[in-house]
Amino acid sequence: MIRPLLARIAETARLMIGQPPYEAYRTHMAANHPDQPPMTRAQFFRNRQDARFNSRNGRCC
């Protein structure tokens, strides 16, 4: 009972800092882009960090 709650809290915290679930990304890639290799967990983390903090789409923060 406590484990699902902790998992949910961790997922919420990751979403708050701009880190979507890696497992959801893998599921998306397998379903929609089976011909492309998915990023590793480390690459995915870096990609999301860059998208959040280094985007040049006009957002100031």
C-alpha distance matrix in Angstrom:
0.0 3.8 5.6 6.1 6.9 9.1 10.6 11.4 13.0 14.9 16.1 17.3 19.1 20.8 22.0 23.4 25.5 26.6 24.6 23.3 21.0 23.1 21.5 22.6 26.0 26.3 25.5 28.1 30.6 30.3 30.8 33.4 35.2 35.1 38.5 37.3 35.5 32.3 32.1 30.4 27.3 29.7 32.2 29.6 28.5 32.2 33.0 30.5 31.6 35.2 34.6 33.1 35.5 38.7 39.0 42.5 42.0 43.4 40.3 41.0 37.4
3.8 0.0 3.8 5.7 5.2 6.2 8.7 9.9 10.6 12.3 14.3 15.4 16.5 18.4 20.1 21.1 23.0 24.5 22.6 21.8 19.7 21.9 20.9 22.2 25.3 25.9 25.6 28.0 30.4 30.5 31.2 33.6 35.1 35.2 38.4 36.9 34.9 31.5 30.9 28.9 25.6 27.7 30.4 27.9 26.4 30.0 31.1 28.5 29.3 33.0 32.6 30.9 33.1 36.3 36.9 40.5 40.2 41.4 38.2 38.6 35.0
5.6 3.8 0.0 3.8 5.4 5.1 6.1 8.6 9.8 10.5 12.2 14.2 15.3 16.5 18.4 20.0 21.5 22.6 20.2 19.4 16.8 18.6 17.5 19.2 22.2 22.5 22.3 25.0 27.2 27.1 28.1 30.6 31.9 31.8 35.0 33.4 31.3 28.0 27.4 25.4 22.2 24.4 27.1 24.8 23.5 27.2 28.3 25.9 26.9 30.5 30.3 28.9 31.1 34.2 34.9 38.5 38.3 39.8 36.8 37.4 33.8
6.1 5.7 3.8 0.0 3.8 5.4 5.0 6.1 8.6 9.8 10.4 12.2 14.1 15.2 16.4 18.3 20.2 20.9 18.7 17.3 14.9 17.2 15.8 16.8 20.1 20.7 20.1 22.5 25.0 25.1 25.6 28.0 29.6 29.9 33.1 31.7 30.0 26.6 26.3 24.8 21.7 24.2 26.5 23.7 22.7 26.5 27.1 24.5 25.9 29.4 28.7 27.4 30.0 33.0 33.2 36.8 36.3 37.8 34.9 35.8 32.3
6.9 5.2 5.4 3.8 0.0 3.8 5.4 5.1 6.2 8.6 9.9 10.6 12.3 14.3 15.4 16.5 18.8 20.0 18.4 17.5 15.8 18.5 17.8 18.5 21.6 22.7 22.3 24.3 27.0 27.4 27.9 29.9 31.6 32.2 35.4 33.7 32.0 28.5 27.9 26.4 23.0 25.2 27.4 24.6 23.1 26.7 27.4 24.5 25.5 29.1 28.3 26.5 29.0 32.2 32.5 36.0 35.5 36.7 33.5 34.1 30.5
9.1 6.2 5.1 5.4 3.8 0.0 3.8 5.4 5.0 6.1 8.5 9.8 10.5 12.3 14.2 15.3 16.9 18.4 16.6 16.3 14.5 17.0 16.7 18.0 20.7 21.8 22.0 24.1 26.3 27.0 27.9 29.8 31.1 31.6 34.6 32.6 30.6 27.0 26.0 24.2 20.6 22.4 24.9 22.4 20.6 24.1 25.3 22.6 23.2 26.9 26.6 24.7 26.9 30.1 30.9 34.4 34.3 35.5 32.4 32.7 29.0
10.6 8.7 6.1 5.0 5.4 3.8 0.0 3.8 5.5 5.1 6.1 8.6 9.9 10.5 12.3 14.2 15.7 16.5 14.2 13.3 11.1 13.5 13.0 14.3 17.1 18.0 18.2 20.3 22.6 23.2 24.1 26.1 27.3 27.8 30.8 28.9 27.0 23.4 22.6 21.0 17.6 19.8 22.1 19.4 18.1 21.8 22.6 20.0 21.1 24.7 24.2 22.8 25.3 28.3 28.8 32.4 32.2 33.8 30.9 31.6 28.0
11.4 9.9 8.6 6.1 5.1 5.4 3.8 0.0 3.8 5.4 5.0 6.1 8.6 9.9 10.6 12.3 14.5 15.3 13.6 12.5 11.1 14.2 13.8 14.1 17.1 18.7 18.4 20.0 22.7 23.6 24.0 25.7 27.3 28.2 31.3 29.5 27.9 24.3 23.6 22.6 19.2 21.4 23.2 20.1 18.8 22.4 22.7 19.7 21.0 24.4 23.5 21.8 24.5 27.6 27.7 31.2 30.6 32.0 29.0 29.8 26.3
13.0 10.6 9.8 8.6 6.2 5.0 5.5 3.8 0.0 3.8 5.5 5.1 6.2 8.7 9.9 10.6 12.7 14.4 13.2 13.1 12.5 15.6 16.1 16.5 18.9 20.8 21.1 22.4 24.8 26.2 26.8 28.1 29.5 30.6 33.4 31.3 29.6 25.9 24.7 23.4 19.9 21.4 23.4 20.5 18.5 21.8 22.6 19.4 20.0 23.6 22.9 20.8 23.0 26.4 26.9 30.3 29.9 30.9 27.7 28.1 24.4
14.9 12.3 10.5 9.8 8.6 6.1 5.1 5.4 3.8 0.0 3.8 5.4 5.1 6.2 8.7 9.9 11.0 12.4 10.6 10.9 10.0 12.7 13.6 14.6 16.6 18.3 19.2 20.6 22.6 24.0 25.1 26.4 27.3 28.3 30.9 28.6 26.6 22.9 21.4 19.9 16.3 17.7 19.8 17.2 15.1 18.5 19.5 16.6 17.1 20.8 20.5 18.7 20.8 24.0 24.8 28.3 28.4 29.6 26.6 27.0 23.4
16.1 14.3 12.2 10.4 9.9 8.5 6.1 5.0 5.5 3.8 0.0 3.8 5.4 5.1 6.2 8.6 10.2 10.5 8.6 7.9 7.1 10.4 11.2 11.4 13.6 15.7 16.2 17.2 19.6 21.1 21.8 23.0 24.2 25.4 28.1 25.9 24.3 20.6 19.5 18.6 15.2 17.0 18.6 15.5 14.0 17.4 17.7 14.7 15.9 19.4 18.5 17.0 19.7 22.7 22.9 26.4 26.1 27.7 24.8 25.7 22.2
17.3 15.4 14.2 12.2 10.6 9.8 8.6 6.1 5.1 5.4 3.8 0.0 3.8 5.5 5.1 6.2 8.9 9.9 9.4 9.2 9.7 13.3 14.4 13.9 15.9 18.6 18.9 19.4 21.9 23.8 24.1 24.9 26.3 28.0 30.6 28.3 27.0 23.3 22.1 21.5 18.1 19.5 20.8 17.6 15.8 18.8 19.0 15.5 16.3 19.7 18.5 16.4 19.0 22.3 22.3 25.6 25.0 26.1 23.0 23.7 20.2
19.1 16.5 15.3 14.1 12.3 10.5 9.9 8.6 6.2 5.1 5.4 3.8 0.0 3.8 5.5 5.1 6.6 8.8 8.5 9.8 10.7 13.8 15.6 15.7 17.1 19.7 20.7 21.1 23.2 25.3 26.1 26.7 27.6 29.2 31.6 28.9 27.3 23.5 21.7 20.8 17.3 18.0 19.6 16.8 14.3 17.0 17.8 14.4 14.4 18.0 17.4 14.9 16.9 20.4 21.1 24.5 24.4 25.3 22.0 22.2 18.5
20.8 18.4 16.5 15.2 14.3 12.3 10.5 9.9 8.7 6.2 5.1 5.5 3.8 0.0 3.8 5.4 5.4 6.3 4.8 6.5 7.7 10.4 12.7 12.9 13.7 16.3 17.7 18.1 19.8 22.1 23.1 23.6 24.2 25.8 28.0 25.2 23.6 19.8 18.0 17.2 13.8 14.5 15.9 13.0 10.7 13.6 14.2 10.9 11.3 14.9 14.4 12.5 14.8 17.9 18.6 22.2 22.2 23.6 20.7 21.3 17.8
22.0 20.1 18.4 16.4 15.4 14.2 12.3 10.6 9.9 8.7 6.2 5.1 5.5 3.8 0.0 3.8 5.4 4.9 5.1 5.4 7.9 11.1 13.2 12.2 13.2 16.4 17.2 16.9 19.1 21.6 22.0 22.1 23.2 25.2 27.5 24.9 23.8 20.1 18.6 18.6 15.6 16.6 17.2 13.8 12.2 14.8 14.4 10.8 11.8 14.9 13.4 11.5 14.4 17.4 17.3 20.7 20.1 21.5 18.6 19.6 16.3
23.4 21.1 20.0 18.3 16.5 15.3 14.2 12.3 10.6 9.9 8.6 6.2 5.1 5.4 3.8 0.0 3.8 5.6 7.4 9.0 11.6 14.6 16.9 16.0 16.8 20.0 21.0 20.6 22.6 25.2 25.7 25.6 26.5 28.7 30.8 28.1 27.0 23.3 21.5 21.4 18.3 18.6 19.3 16.3 14.0 16.0 16.0 12.3 12.3 15.3 14.1 11.2 13.5 16.9 17.0 20.2 19.8 20.5 17.2 17.6 14.0
25.5 23.0 21.5 20.2 18.8 16.9 15.7 14.5 12.7 11.0 10.2 8.9 6.6 5.4 5.4 3.8 0.0 3.8 5.8 8.8 11.6 13.8 16.8 16.3 16.3 19.4 21.1 20.6 22.0 24.9 25.8 25.5 25.8 28.0 29.8 26.7 25.4 21.7 19.5 19.2 16.2 15.9 16.5 14.0 11.2 12.8 13.2 9.6 8.9 12.1 11.5 8.5 10.4 13.9 14.6 18.0 18.2 19.1 16.0 16.2 12.5
26.6 24.5 22.6 20.9 20.0 18.4 16.5 15.3 14.4 12.4 10.5 9.9 8.8 6.3 4.9 5.6 3.8 0.0 3.8 6.2 9.7 11.7 14.8 13.8 13.3 16.7 18.3 17.4 18.7 21.8 22.6 22.0 22.4 24.8 26.4 23.4 22.4 18.8 16.8 17.2 14.6 14.7 14.5 11.6 9.6 11.2 10.6 6.8 7.4 10.2 8.8 6.6 9.5 12.5 12.5 16.0 16.0 17.4 14.7 15.8 12.6
24.6 22.6 20.2 18.7 18.4 16.6 14.2 13.6 13.2 10.6 8.6 9.4 8.5 4.8 5.1 7.4 5.8 3.8 0.0 3.8 6.5 8.2 11.4 11.1 10.6 13.7 15.5 15.2 16.4 19.2 20.3 20.2 20.4 22.4 24.2 21.2 19.8 16.1 14.1 14.1 11.2 11.8 12.1 9.0 7.1 9.8 9.6 6.2 7.6 10.9 10.1 9.0 11.8 14.4 14.7 18.4 18.6 20.5 18.1 19.2 16.2
23.3 21.8 19.4 17.3 17.5 16.3 13.3 12.5 13.1 10.9 7.9 9.2 9.8 6.5 5.4 9.0 8.8 6.2 3.8 0.0 3.8 6.3 8.8 7.6 7.8 11.1 12.3 11.9 13.7 16.3 17.1 17.2 17.9 19.9 22.1 19.5 18.5 14.7 13.6 14.0 11.4 13.1 13.1 9.5 9.1 12.0 11.0 8.1 10.6 13.3 11.8 11.4 14.7 16.9 16.6 20.1 19.7 21.9 19.8 21.4 18.6
21.0 19.7 16.8 14.9 15.8 14.5 11.1 11.1 12.5 10.0 7.1 9.7 10.7 7.7 7.9 11.6 11.6 9.7 6.5 3.8 0.0 3.8 5.4 5.3 6.6 8.9 10.1 10.9 12.7 14.6 15.7 16.6 17.3 18.6 21.2 18.9 17.4 13.6 12.9 12.7 10.0 12.6 13.2 9.7 9.8 13.3 12.8 10.6 13.1 15.9 14.9 14.8 17.9 20.0 19.9 23.5 23.3 25.7 23.5 25.1 22.2
23.1 21.9 18.6 17.2 18.5 17.0 13.5 14.2 15.6 12.7 10.4 13.3 13.8 10.4 11.1 14.6 13.8 11.7 8.2 6.3 3.8 0.0 3.8 5.4 5.0 6.3 8.7 9.8 10.5 12.3 14.3 15.2 15.2 16.1 18.4 15.9 14.0 10.3 9.5 9.1 6.7 9.9 10.4 7.3 8.3 11.8 11.4 10.3 13.0 15.5 14.9 15.6 18.5 20.0 20.2 23.7 23.9 26.6 24.9 26.6 23.9
21.5 20.9 17.5 15.8 17.8 16.7 13.0 13.8 16.1 13.6 11.2 14.4 15.6 12.7 13.2 16.9 16.8 14.8 11.4 8.8 5.4 3.8 0.0 3.8 5.3 5.1 6.2 8.6 9.8 10.6 12.3 14.1 14.6 15.0 17.8 16.0 14.3 10.9 11.3 11.0 9.3 12.9 13.5 10.6 12.0 15.5 14.9 13.9 16.8 19.1 18.3 19.1 22.1 23.6 23.5 26.9 26.9 29.6 27.9 29.8 27.1
22.6 22.2 19.2 16.8 18.5 18.0 14.3 14.1 16.5 14.6 11.4 13.9 15.7 12.9 12.2 16.0 16.3 13.8 11.1 7.6 5.3 5.4 3.8 0.0 3.8 5.4 5.0 6.1 8.6 9.9 10.5 11.9 13.2 14.3 17.3 15.7 14.9 11.6 12.4 13.1 11.7 15.0 14.8 11.5 13.1 16.3 14.9 13.4 16.7 18.8 17.2 18.0 21.4 22.8 22.2 25.4 24.8 27.6 26.0 28.2 25.7
26.0 25.3 22.2 20.1 21.6 20.7 17.1 17.1 18.9 16.6 13.6 15.9 17.1 13.7 13.2 16.8 16.3 13.3 10.6 7.8 6.6 5.0 5.3 3.8 0.0 3.8 5.4 5.0 6.1 8.6 9.9 10.3 10.7 12.2 14.7 12.6 11.8 8.3 9.1 10.5 9.8 12.8 11.9 8.6 11.1 13.7 11.9 11.2 14.7 16.2 14.8 16.3 19.5 20.4 19.7 22.9 22.6 25.7 24.5 26.7 24.5
26.3 25.9 22.5 20.7 22.7 21.8 18.0 18.7 20.8 18.3 15.7 18.6 19.7 16.3 16.4 20.0 19.4 16.7 13.7 11.1 8.9 6.3 5.1 5.4 3.8 0.0 3.8 5.4 5.1 6.1 8.6 9.9 9.8 10.0 12.8 11.1 9.7 6.7 8.5 9.4 9.5 13.0 12.4 9.9 12.8 15.4 14.0 14.0 17.4 18.8 17.9 19.6 22.6 23.3 22.9 26.0 25.9 29.1 28.0 30.2 28.1
25.5 25.6 22.3 20.1 22.3 22.0 18.2 18.4 21.1 19.2 16.2 18.9 20.7 17.7 17.2 21.0 21.1 18.3 15.5 12.3 10.1 8.7 6.2 5.0 5.4 3.8 0.0 3.8 5.5 5.2 6.2 8.5 9.7 9.9 13.4 12.6 12.2 9.8 12.1 13.2 13.2 16.7 16.1 13.4 16.0 18.7 17.0 16.6 20.1 21.6 20.1 21.6 24.9 25.7 24.9 27.9 27.4 30.5 29.4 31.8 29.7
28.1 28.0 25.0 22.5 24.3 24.1 20.3 20.0 22.4 20.6 17.2 19.4 21.1 18.1 16.9 20.6 20.6 17.4 15.2 11.9 10.9 9.8 8.6 6.1 5.0 5.4 3.8 0.0 3.8 5.5 5.2 5.8 7.5 9.1 12.2 11.4 11.8 9.6 11.9 14.0 14.2 17.3 15.9 13.0 15.9 18.1 15.7 15.3 19.1 20.0 18.1 19.9 23.3 23.8 22.5 25.3 24.5 27.7 26.9 29.6 27.8
30.6 30.4 27.2 25.0 27.0 26.3 22.6 22.7 24.8 22.6 19.6 21.9 23.2 19.8 19.1 22.6 22.0 18.7 16.4 13.7 12.7 10.5 9.8 8.6 6.1 5.1 5.5 3.8 0.0 3.8 5.5 5.3 4.8 6.2 8.9 7.6 8.1 6.4 9.4 11.9 13.1 16.0 14.2 12.0 15.4 17.2 14.8 15.3 19.0 19.5 18.0 20.4 23.4 23.5 22.4 25.1 24.7 28.1 27.7 30.3 28.7
30.3 30.5 27.1 25.1 27.4 27.0 23.2 23.6 26.2 24.0 21.1 23.8 25.3 22.1 21.6 25.2 24.9 21.8 19.2 16.3 14.6 12.3 10.6 9.9 8.6 6.1 5.2 5.5 3.8 0.0 3.8 5.9 5.8 4.8 8.4 8.6 8.9 8.2 11.6 13.5 14.8 18.1 16.7 14.8 18.2 20.2 18.2 18.7 22.3 23.0 21.7 24.0 27.0 27.1 26.2 28.9 28.5 31.9 31.4 34.0 32.3
30.8 31.2 28.1 25.6 27.9 27.9 24.1 24.0 26.8 25.1 21.8 24.1 26.1 23.1 22.0 25.7 25.8 22.6 20.3 17.1 15.7 14.3 12.3 10.5 9.9 8.6 6.2 5.2 5.5 3.8 0.0 3.8 6.1 6.3 10.0 10.8 12.1 11.4 14.7 16.8 17.8 21.0 19.5 17.2 20.4 22.5 20.1 20.2 23.9 24.5 22.7 24.8 28.1 28.3 26.9 29.3 28.4 31.8 31.3 34.2 32.6
33.4 33.6 30.6 28.0 29.9 29.8 26.1 25.7 28.1 26.4 23.0 24.9 26.7 23.6 22.1 25.6 25.5 22.0 20.2 17.2 16.6 15.2 14.1 11.9 10.3 9.9 8.5 5.8 5.3 5.9 3.8 0.0 3.8 6.1 8.8 9.4 11.6 11.2 14.3 17.1 18.4 21.1 19.0 16.8 20.1 21.6 18.8 19.1 22.8 22.9 20.9 23.3 26.6 26.3 24.6 26.8 25.8 29.2 29.1 32.2 30.9
35.2 35.1 31.9 29.6 31.6 31.1 27.3 27.3 29.5 27.3 24.2 26.3 27.6 24.2 23.2 26.5 25.8 22.4 20.4 17.9 17.3 15.2 14.6 13.2 10.7 9.8 9.7 7.5 4.8 5.8 6.1 3.8 0.0 3.8 5.5 5.6 8.2 8.7 11.9 15.0 17.0 19.4 17.0 15.4 19.0 20.1 17.3 18.4 22.0 21.7 20.2 23.0 25.9 25.3 23.9 26.0 25.5 29.1 29.2 32.2 31.0
35.1 35.2 31.8 29.9 32.2 31.6 27.8 28.2 30.6 28.3 25.4 28.0 29.2 25.8 25.2 28.7 28.0 24.8 22.4 19.9 18.6 16.1 15.0 14.3 12.2 10.0 9.9 9.1 6.2 4.8 6.3 6.1 3.8 0.0 3.8 5.6 7.5 8.8 12.5 15.0 17.3 19.9 17.9 16.8 20.4 21.7 19.4 20.7 24.2 24.2 23.0 25.8 28.6 28.1 27.0 29.3 29.0 32.6 32.6 35.4 34.1
38.5 38.4 35.0 33.1 35.4 34.6 30.8 31.3 33.4 30.9 28.1 30.6 31.6 28.0 27.5 30.8 29.8 26.4 24.2 22.1 21.2 18.4 17.8 17.3 14.7 12.8 13.4 12.2 8.9 8.4 10.0 8.8 5.5 3.8 0.0 3.8 6.7 9.4 12.8 15.6 18.4 20.5 18.1 17.6 21.4 22.0 19.7 21.6 24.9 24.3 23.4 26.6 29.0 28.0 27.0 29.0 29.0 32.7 33.1 35.9 34.9
37.3 36.9 33.4 31.7 33.7 32.6 28.9 29.5 31.3 28.6 25.9 28.3 28.9 25.2 24.9 28.1 26.7 23.4 21.2 19.5 18.9 15.9 16.0 15.7 12.6 11.1 12.6 11.4 7.6 8.6 10.8 9.4 5.6 5.6 3.8 0.0 3.8 6.3 9.3 12.4 15.3 17.1 14.4 14.1 17.9 18.3 16.0 18.1 21.3 20.7 20.0 23.2 25.5 24.5 23.7 25.8 26.1 29.8 30.1 32.8 31.7
35.5 34.9 31.3 30.0 32.0 30.6 27.0 27.9 29.6 26.6 24.3 27.0 27.3 23.6 23.8 27.0 25.4 22.4 19.8 18.5 17.4 14.0 14.3 14.9 11.8 9.7 12.2 11.8 8.1 8.9 12.1 11.6 8.2 7.5 6.7 3.8 0.0 3.8 6.6 9.1 12.3 14.1 11.8 12.0 15.8 16.3 14.7 17.0 19.9 19.7 19.6 22.6 24.7 23.9 23.7 26.2 26.9 30.5 30.4 32.8 31.4
32.3 31.5 28.0 26.6 28.5 27.0 23.4 24.3 25.9 22.9 20.6 23.3 23.5 19.8 20.1 23.3 21.7 18.8 16.1 14.7 13.6 10.3 10.9 11.6 8.3 6.7 9.8 9.6 6.4 8.2 11.4 11.2 8.7 8.8 9.4 6.3 3.8 0.0 3.8 6.5 9.1 11.3 9.2 8.7 12.4 13.5 12.0 13.8 16.8 17.1 16.9 19.6 21.9 21.6 21.5 24.3 24.9 28.3 27.9 30.1 28.4
32.1 30.9 27.4 26.3 27.9 26.0 22.6 23.6 24.7 21.4 19.5 22.1 21.7 18.0 18.6 21.5 19.5 16.8 14.1 13.6 12.9 9.5 11.3 12.4 9.1 8.5 12.1 11.9 9.4 11.6 14.7 14.3 11.9 12.5 12.8 9.3 6.6 3.8 0.0 3.8 6.4 7.8 5.5 5.6 9.2 10.0 9.0 11.2 13.8 14.1 14.6 17.1 19.0 18.8 19.2 22.2 23.3 26.6 26.0 27.9 26.1
30.4 28.9 25.4 24.8 26.4 24.2 21.0 22.6 23.4 19.9 18.6 21.5 20.8 17.2 18.6 21.4 19.2 17.2 14.1 14.0 12.7 9.1 11.0 13.1 10.5 9.4 13.2 14.0 11.9 13.5 16.8 17.1 15.0 15.0 15.6 12.4 9.1 6.5 3.8 0.0 3.8 5.4 5.1 6.0 8.5 9.8 10.3 12.2 14.1 15.1 16.2 18.2 19.8 20.0 21.0 24.2 25.5 28.6 27.7 29.2 27.1
27.3 25.6 22.2 21.7 23.0 20.6 17.6 19.2 19.9 16.3 15.2 18.1 17.3 13.8 15.6 18.3 16.2 14.6 11.2 11.4 10.0 6.7 9.3 11.7 9.8 9.5 13.2 14.2 13.1 14.8 17.8 18.4 17.0 17.3 18.4 15.3 12.3 9.1 6.4 3.8 0.0 3.8 5.5 5.0 6.1 8.7 9.8 10.6 12.3 14.2 15.2 16.5 18.2 19.1 20.3 23.8 25.0 27.8 26.4 27.7 25.2
29.7 27.7 24.4 24.2 25.2 22.4 19.8 21.4 21.4 17.7 17.0 19.5 18.0 14.5 16.6 18.6 15.9 14.7 11.8 13.1 12.6 9.9 12.9 15.0 12.8 13.0 16.7 17.3 16.0 18.1 21.0 21.1 19.4 19.9 20.5 17.1 14.1 11.3 7.8 5.4 3.8 0.0 3.8 5.4 5.1 6.2 8.6 10.0 10.6 12.3 14.2 15.4 16.4 17.1 18.9 22.3 24.0 26.6 25.3 26.2 23.8
32.2 30.4 27.1 26.5 27.4 24.9 22.1 23.2 23.4 19.8 18.6 20.8 19.6 15.9 17.2 19.3 16.5 14.5 12.1 13.1 13.2 10.4 13.5 14.8 11.9 12.4 16.1 15.9 14.2 16.7 19.5 19.0 17.0 17.9 18.1 14.4 11.8 9.2 5.5 5.1 5.5 3.8 0.0 3.8 5.4 5.1 6.0 8.6 9.8 10.4 12.1 14.2 15.3 15.2 16.6 19.8 21.5 24.4 23.6 24.8 22.8
29.6 27.9 24.8 23.7 24.6 22.4 19.4 20.1 20.5 17.2 15.5 17.6 16.8 13.0 13.8 16.3 14.0 11.6 9.0 9.5 9.7 7.3 10.6 11.5 8.6 9.9 13.4 13.0 12.0 14.8 17.2 16.8 15.4 16.8 17.6 14.1 12.0 8.7 5.6 6.0 5.0 5.4 3.8 0.0 3.8 5.5 5.0 6.2 8.5 9.8 10.5 12.3 14.2 14.7 15.5 19.0 20.1 23.0 21.9 23.3 21.2
28.5 26.4 23.5 22.7 23.1 20.6 18.1 18.8 18.5 15.1 14.0 15.8 14.3 10.7 12.2 14.0 11.2 9.6 7.1 9.1 9.8 8.3 12.0 13.1 11.1 12.8 16.0 15.9 15.4 18.2 20.4 20.1 19.0 20.4 21.4 17.9 15.8 12.4 9.2 8.5 6.1 5.1 5.4 3.8 0.0 3.8 5.5 5.3 6.2 8.6 9.9 10.7 12.2 13.4 14.9 18.5 19.9 22.3 20.7 21.7 19.1
32.2 30.0 27.2 26.5 26.7 24.1 21.8 22.4 21.8 18.5 17.4 18.8 17.0 13.6 14.8 16.0 12.8 11.2 9.8 12.0 13.3 11.8 15.5 16.3 13.7 15.4 18.7 18.1 17.2 20.2 22.5 21.6 20.1 21.7 22.0 18.3 16.3 13.5 10.0 9.8 8.7 6.2 5.1 5.5 3.8 0.0 3.8 5.5 5.0 6.1 8.5 9.8 10.4 10.8 12.8 16.2 18.1 20.6 19.4 20.2 18.1
33.0 31.1 28.3 27.1 27.4 25.3 22.6 22.7 22.6 19.5 17.7 19.0 17.8 14.2 14.4 16.0 13.2 10.6 9.6 11.0 12.8 11.4 14.9 14.9 11.9 14.0 17.0 15.7 14.8 18.2 20.1 18.8 17.3 19.4 19.7 16.0 14.7 12.0 9.0 10.3 9.8 8.6 6.0 5.0 5.5 3.8 0.0 3.8 5.5 5.2 6.1 8.6 10.1 9.9 10.8 14.1 15.6 18.5 17.7 19.1 17.4
30.5 28.5 25.9 24.5 24.5 22.6 20.0 19.7 19.4 16.6 14.7 15.5 14.4 10.9 10.8 12.3 9.6 6.8 6.2 8.1 10.6 10.3 13.9 13.4 11.2 14.0 16.6 15.3 15.3 18.7 20.2 19.1 18.4 20.7 21.6 18.1 17.0 13.8 11.2 12.2 10.6 10.0 8.6 6.2 5.3 5.5 3.8 0.0 3.8 5.4 5.0 6.1 8.6 9.7 10.2 13.9 14.8 17.3 15.8 17.3 15.0
31.6 29.3 26.9 25.9 25.5 23.2 21.1 21.0 20.0 17.1 15.9 16.3 14.4 11.3 11.8 12.3 8.9 7.4 7.6 10.6 13.1 13.0 16.8 16.7 14.7 17.4 20.1 19.1 19.0 22.3 23.9 22.8 22.0 24.2 24.9 21.3 19.9 16.8 13.8 14.1 12.3 10.6 9.8 8.5 6.2 5.0 5.5 3.8 0.0 3.8 5.4 5.2 6.0 7.7 9.5 13.2 14.8 16.7 15.0 15.7 13.2
35.2 33.0 30.5 29.4 29.1 26.9 24.7 24.4 23.6 20.8 19.4 19.7 18.0 14.9 14.9 15.3 12.1 10.2 10.9 13.3 15.9 15.5 19.1 18.8 16.2 18.8 21.6 20.0 19.5 23.0 24.5 22.9 21.7 24.2 24.3 20.7 19.7 17.1 14.1 15.1 14.2 12.3 10.4 9.8 8.6 6.1 5.2 5.4 3.8 0.0 3.8 5.4 5.3 4.9 6.8 10.3 12.4 14.6 13.7 14.6 13.0
34.6 32.6 30.3 28.7 28.3 26.6 24.2 23.5 22.9 20.5 18.5 18.5 17.4 14.4 13.4 14.1 11.5 8.8 10.1 11.8 14.9 14.9 18.3 17.2 14.8 17.9 20.1 18.1 18.0 21.7 22.7 20.9 20.2 23.0 23.4 20.0 19.6 16.9 14.6 16.2 15.2 14.2 12.1 10.5 9.9 8.5 6.1 5.0 5.4 3.8 0.0 3.8 5.9 5.8 5.3 8.9 10.0 12.6 11.6 13.3 11.9
33.1 30.9 28.9 27.4 26.5 24.7 22.8 21.8 20.8 18.7 17.0 16.4 14.9 12.5 11.5 11.2 8.5 6.6 9.0 11.4 14.8 15.6 19.1 18.0 16.3 19.6 21.6 19.9 20.4 24.0 24.8 23.3 23.0 25.8 26.6 23.2 22.6 19.6 17.1 18.2 16.5 15.4 14.2 12.3 10.7 9.8 8.6 6.1 5.2 5.4 3.8 0.0 3.8 6.1 6.2 9.8 10.5 12.2 10.1 11.2 9.0
35.5 33.1 31.1 30.0 29.0 26.9 25.3 24.5 23.0 20.8 19.7 19.0 16.9 14.8 14.4 13.5 10.4 9.5 11.8 14.7 17.9 18.5 22.1 21.4 19.5 22.6 24.9 23.3 23.4 27.0 28.1 26.6 25.9 28.6 29.0 25.5 24.7 21.9 19.0 19.8 18.2 16.4 15.3 14.2 12.2 10.4 10.1 8.6 6.0 5.3 5.9 3.8 0.0 3.8 5.9 9.0 10.8 11.8 9.9 9.9 8.0
38.7 36.3 34.2 33.0 32.2 30.1 28.3 27.6 26.4 24.0 22.7 22.3 20.4 17.9 17.4 16.9 13.9 12.5 14.4 16.9 20.0 20.0 23.6 22.8 20.4 23.3 25.7 23.8 23.5 27.1 28.3 26.3 25.3 28.1 28.0 24.5 23.9 21.6 18.8 20.0 19.1 17.1 15.2 14.7 13.4 10.8 9.9 9.7 7.7 4.9 5.8 6.1 3.8 0.0 3.8 6.4 9.2 10.7 10.1 10.5 9.9
39.0 36.9 34.9 33.2 32.5 30.9 28.8 27.7 26.9 24.8 22.9 22.3 21.1 18.6 17.3 17.0 14.6 12.5 14.7 16.6 19.9 20.2 23.5 22.2 19.7 22.9 24.9 22.5 22.4 26.2 26.9 24.6 23.9 27.0 27.0 23.7 23.7 21.5 19.2 21.0 20.3 18.9 16.6 15.5 14.9 12.8 10.8 10.2 9.5 6.8 5.3 6.2 5.9 3.8 0.0 3.8 5.7 7.9 7.8 9.6 9.6
42.5 40.5 38.5 36.8 36.0 34.4 32.4 31.2 30.3 28.3 26.4 25.6 24.5 22.2 20.7 20.2 18.0 16.0 18.4 20.1 23.5 23.7 26.9 25.4 22.9 26.0 27.9 25.3 25.1 28.9 29.3 26.8 26.0 29.3 29.0 25.8 26.2 24.3 22.2 24.2 23.8 22.3 19.8 19.0 18.5 16.2 14.1 13.9 13.2 10.3 8.9 9.8 9.0 6.4 3.8 0.0 3.8 5.6 7.2 9.0 10.5
42.0 40.2 38.3 36.3 35.5 34.3 32.2 30.6 29.9 28.4 26.1 25.0 24.4 22.2 20.1 19.8 18.2 16.0 18.6 19.7 23.3 23.9 26.9 24.8 22.6 25.9 27.4 24.5 24.7 28.5 28.4 25.8 25.5 29.0 29.0 26.1 26.9 24.9 23.3 25.5 25.0 24.0 21.5 20.1 19.9 18.1 15.6 14.8 14.8 12.4 10.0 10.5 10.8 9.2 5.7 3.8 0.0 3.8 5.8 8.9 10.5
43.4 41.4 39.8 37.8 36.7 35.5 33.8 32.0 30.9 29.6 27.7 26.1 25.3 23.6 21.5 20.5 19.1 17.4 20.5 21.9 25.7 26.6 29.6 27.6 25.7 29.1 30.5 27.7 28.1 31.9 31.8 29.2 29.1 32.6 32.7 29.8 30.5 28.3 26.6 28.6 27.8 26.6 24.4 23.0 22.3 20.6 18.5 17.3 16.7 14.6 12.6 12.2 11.8 10.7 7.9 5.6 3.8 0.0 3.8 6.3 9.0
40.3 38.2 36.8 34.9 33.5 32.4 30.9 29.0 27.7 26.6 24.8 23.0 22.0 20.7 18.6 17.2 16.0 14.7 18.1 19.8 23.5 24.9 27.9 26.0 24.5 28.0 29.4 26.9 27.7 31.4 31.3 29.1 29.2 32.6 33.1 30.1 30.4 27.9 26.0 27.7 26.4 25.3 23.6 21.9 20.7 19.4 17.7 15.8 15.0 13.7 11.6 10.1 9.9 10.1 7.8 7.2 5.8 3.8 0.0 3.7 5.6
41.0 38.6 37.4 35.8 34.1 32.7 31.6 29.8 28.1 27.0 25.7 23.7 22.2 21.3 19.6 17.6 16.2 15.8 19.2 21.4 25.1 26.6 29.8 28.2 26.7 30.2 31.8 29.6 30.3 34.0 34.2 32.2 32.2 35.4 35.9 32.8 32.8 30.1 27.9 29.2 27.7 26.2 24.8 23.3 21.7 20.2 19.1 17.3 15.7 14.6 13.3 11.2 9.9 10.5 9.6 9.0 8.9 6.3 3.7 0.0 3.8
37.4 35.0 33.8 32.3 30.5 29.0 28.0 26.3 24.4 23.4 22.2 20.2 18.5 17.8 16.3 14.0 12.5 12.6 16.2 18.6 22.2 23.9 27.1 25.7 24.5 28.1 29.7 27.8 28.7 32.3 32.6 30.9 31.0 34.1 34.9 31.7 31.4 28.4 26.1 27.1 25.2 23.8 22.8 21.2 19.1 18.1 17.4 15.0 13.2 13.0 11.9 9.0 8.0 9.9 9.6 10.5 10.5 9.0 5.6 3.8 0.0
